[in-house]
Amino acid sequence: MKVFLTGATGFIGHHVAKALATDGAQLRLLVRKTSNLANLEGIKGETHVGDLADPESLKPALSDCDAVVHVAADYRLWIPDPAAMYKANVDGTRELLRLAREAKVKRFVYTSSVATMHFRRDGLVINEETPVCLKDMVGHYKRSKFLAEQEAIKAAQGGQRVIILNPTSPVGPNDAKPTPTGQIFLDFLNGKFPAYMDTGLNLVDVAEVARAHVSALTKGQSGHRYILGGENLTLKQILDKMAAITGLKSPTVEIPFIVAATYAFFEEWITGRIRKREPRATLEEVRMGRKKMYASSAHAQQELGFRLLPVNPAMKAAIEWFRAHGYAP
């Protein structure tokens, strides 16, 4: 099977590329002129220089492909120009779907996000059937991914074979950028996590997320969404797990929402708008933190053979990788 893969230089995409190559797929990997190709070392495949912001640059890459796996996304919780995020995440997805139809590519796997789901403050475990709408989305990243997912659903309803995957918060090695989840690990490792909020995440082993992408190509049902998750944990439980792995001290002070929101407000204005640097905390993050992002992966277990794995080994691998590559002492 010849697969056109976007996002291969990123965190999830790197692991998806490895999983597809191990499965025997012929890979055509989208890279930009400015891409750091370090994550592609050891992965067999041809590269194609193009950009989701320039759809016509992608046309030649789709020739003779059996499938598209679209992992690439602009994943940031703070961005000076939100229009760029919508252009990449929404317009880029819509145009890639169109180009795949025109090239008669038979299968399209779209990597969405669990961020498109509707979470609650009471920690209710949600699934793919939990009602959700655009007004439930907090911040530009979540809104852009929700709108992009709607494009994928619309294409599937029109007859294109499109499978939608919704990873929770993947952890593991090679989170080079890092992702917002990886930044939690780095802040803890570098002693920049003196306190915590009452919030919760679902952490998942990135290698199992990658394996599910391979499975989705043959087992996924068109138009279906599949949550790919692992363990539902409070932030305090995550920090305690990292403390047990590293021997570092876990914070014991809980920050009230209003204190966190006030700090984030001034961080955005002073660090973000005045100093033109990425703030350490944003109001979007704090608002998202009021809800516990707990999810069920039962649908993916049943149809894709997805496995619910303990997250400790992936957390340990992430910590070891960050330390080995100089991100933390």
N, C-alpha and C positions, 0 to 999 in steps of 0.2 A: 504494500500500500504506500502510495506517495502522498505525503502530508505537508501542507504549507502551514508552518507554525509561526504565529506572531508572539512577541514577548519573550523569546528564548534567552535573552540576555538578563532578564529579570529573575526574581526569586522563585516564584511558582513556575514560570516558563522554563527556567533552567532544569528543574526537576522533571517537568513534563517532557522536555527534549530527551533527557536521559532515559526515561521510561519508554518512550516511543522507540528510541534507537535500540534499546534492549529487546523490545518486542519485534524488531526486524523491520520497522518502517523506514522508508526512504524519506529523508527530511530535507525540506527547503525552508531555510530559516530567515525570517525578516529581520534585517538590521538597519539602523540609520547610519548616516555618514559619521555621526558623533558617538556611536555606540561603543562601549567598552566590551570587547569580545572575550574577556578573561573567563566568563562563565561558560563559554562554548568550548573551552579546551577539553579535548578528549571525547567530544561528541561528534560523531560522523554525520556530515550533512553539508549541503551546499548553501551558501549565504546569498541572499538577494537584498540589495540596497534599495530601500524605499521608505515611505513615511505614510502613516495613516492620515495625516493632514493633506496628503497629495494622493488621492485614490488612484489616479491614472498610473502612478509609479508602481502600483501593485499588480497591474494587469498581467505582465509577463510571468510573474511568479505563480500564477494560478494555472498556467498551461499544463495539461496532462496530470493534474493533481486529482487524487481520489477523495481527499478530505481537507478541510480547513479546521485548524484548532486555534481559536482566537483568544489568546491569553493576555495580550498587551492591554495596558490601561494606565491612565495617569492617576496614581494612587497617592494623594497627599491630603492632609487635613488642614493645610493652610496654603493658599496660593494667591499671589498678588493679582493675577488676571484670570478670573474664573472662566472666561470665554474660551481660553486655551484648553481647559479641562473638558468642557462640553464638546469642543471641536474634535478632540481625540477620542473621548469615550462614546459620545452619542453619534456624531456625524461619521466618525471613522468606522464604527460598527455597522451603521446603516449602509454605508458605501461598500464595505467589504462583503456584506451579505449580498448586495446587488451584483457585485463583480463575480462572486462565486456562482450565482444563478446563471449569469451570462456565460460563464466558462463551463457550465454544466457539471460543476463539482457536486458529487453525490451526497456528501455528508458535511455538516458544519457543527462543530462543538464550540459553544460560546461560554467562556469563563466569566460568569457574572460575580456576585458576591452575596454573602449572607446579609450585607448591609441593605439590600433591597427588601428585606423582610420587616414586619412590624413587631418590634419588641416592646415589652412592658416593664414598668418599674417593679412589679411584684414578682418578677422572675419566672413567669409562666413559660414553659418550654414550648416554643412555636414550631410549626412545620410549614411545608409548601402550601398548605391550604388555608393558613391563617390569613384573614382578610387584610389587605394593605392598599394604600393609595399614595399618590405623590405627596400629599400634605403630611404624611407620616415621616417623610424623609428629612433628616436634620443635616443641613450643610450641603455644599456643592458636590462633594464626592458622592454621597449617597444619592442625591438627586440625579446626577449624571449617570450613575450606574443603573438606577431605576429606569430612566428614560431609554438607556441603551438596551436594557433587558426587554422593554416593551417593543423595541424594534425587532429583536430576535423572536419574540412571541408572535408578532404580526407576520413575520416572514414564514414561520411555521404554519400559521393559520392559512397562509396563501399557498401552501403545498411544498415549501422548501423543507428538507429534512434538517431540522435544527434541534440540537440537544443543549440544554442550559444547565450549567453546573454552578452551584453556589457555595464555595468554600467559606468556612468560618474564619478563624484566625490561625493561619498556618505557622508552624515553627519548625526550625531545623537549620542545617548548615547552609552557607552560601547566601545569606540575607545581606548582600553587600551594600545596599543603598543606605540604610536599612528601611524596612517597612515600619509603620507605626507600632506594630506589635513587637518587632525587633528592637525598636527604640526603648520600649519598656524594659527589655532585658539589659540593654546597654546602660540605661540610667541606674538600674539596680546594681550592675557590676561596677559602675564607676562612682558609687556612693552618692548619687543624685536623686535618691528616692526616700526622703526623710519621713514621708507620710503617705497615706492612701485614701481613696474615696470608697464609699460603699457601692461598688459596681461589680459586674461580672462579665466574663467572656467565655466563649467556647474555643478551646485550643485544640488543634488537630495537627498530626504529623504530616508535614508537607510531602513526604514520600508517598503516603497513602493517597493524598489528594492527586498526586501525579498519576498513580496507578489507576485511579478512577477515570482519568481522562482517556487512558488507553481503552479501558472497558467500555466507556460511553460510546466510542466509535462503532462498536458492534452490538452492544446491548441496550443502549439508551433509546427511549421512545421519543419520537419527534414531538416537540412542543412541551415536553415535560421539564420541570425544574427539579434538581436534585441537590439537597443540602449535603455538603461534605464536612462533617464535624467530628469532634472527638469528645473531650471531657468538658462539661459545664462547671466552671470554677469561679468563685469570687476572686477579685483582684488580690485580696489578702491571702487566699489559698495559693494563688500563683506565686506571690512573693515568698510565702513560706516554703514552697517547693524549691524555689531557686536558692533560698537560704540553706535548705537541707543538702542540695547538690554542691554548693560552693563553700559552705561554712561561714558565709557572710551573715550579718545580722539583718533580720527582717524588720521593717518598720512596725511600730506599735501604736502610732498616733493616727487616728482617723480624722480626715478633714471634712467639715461640713460643706455642703454644696455651695452656699453663699460665699464662703471663703475662697473655694477653688474658682468660682466664677469671677470674683473680683480680681484675683491674681491673673487669671487668663485674660481678662479685659485689658489690664494694664500691660501685660506681655504683648498682646496683639498691637496695641497702640505704640508703645515705646520701642520694642524690639522689631516688630513687623513693619509698621508704617513709618516710623521715624528713622530707625537704624537700617531698615531694608534688609533685615535678616530674619530667618525662620524663628518664630517664637517657640519657647520650650513648652508652652501650653496654649491652647486656643479655646475660645468659647464653644466652638463646635465639638471639640473633644469632651469638654465638661458636660455639655448638654446631652451628648450621646451617653456619657457615663451615668446619667440618672436612670438609665434602663439597663437591665441585665440581659445580655445578648445570648440567651440560652436557646438551643435548638436541637431538634431531633433529626437523625440521619436514617430513620427507618426505611424511607422510600428508596434511598440509594443502596441500602443493605439488601433490600428485596430484589431490586431490578439490576443493579450494577455489580453486586457482590462486594460492595464496599465494606471495609472492616473497621469496627470501633476499636482503636488501639490505645493502650495507656500512653499518656503524653510525656511521661518522665524521660524516656530514652531520647525523644526528639528535643526536649528542653536541654538535656545534657549535651547533645550533639551541637545545638545552637550555641551554647555557652562555650564549649570547647573551640568551636570555629571562630567565634568573636575574639577569644583570647589569643588563639594561634595567629590571627591576622591583625593583631595590634589595636583592635577596637577597645579593649579593656585589659587591665593588668592581670 
